Amino acid sequence: MEIEEIQKNADNKEYILQKVAEQGKLLEFASPNLQDDEEIVRNSNKTRWRSIRVCK
């Protein structure tokens, strides 16, 4: 399942960046540090503006 793969790579910035660019809501499964990363948040917002809510 894709979510399990994302959770395994929750600290991998390049992987998470790619996934949130495809589907912004996947930001929820990134590590807390990456949820606060400006570049990742910006990319997730391009596909789903509501993803900003999971940011700390």
Protein Blocks (a to p, Z undefined) as FASTA:
>chain_A
ZZlmmmmmmmmmklmmmmmmmommlmmmpcfklmmpmklmmmmmmmomklmmmpZZ
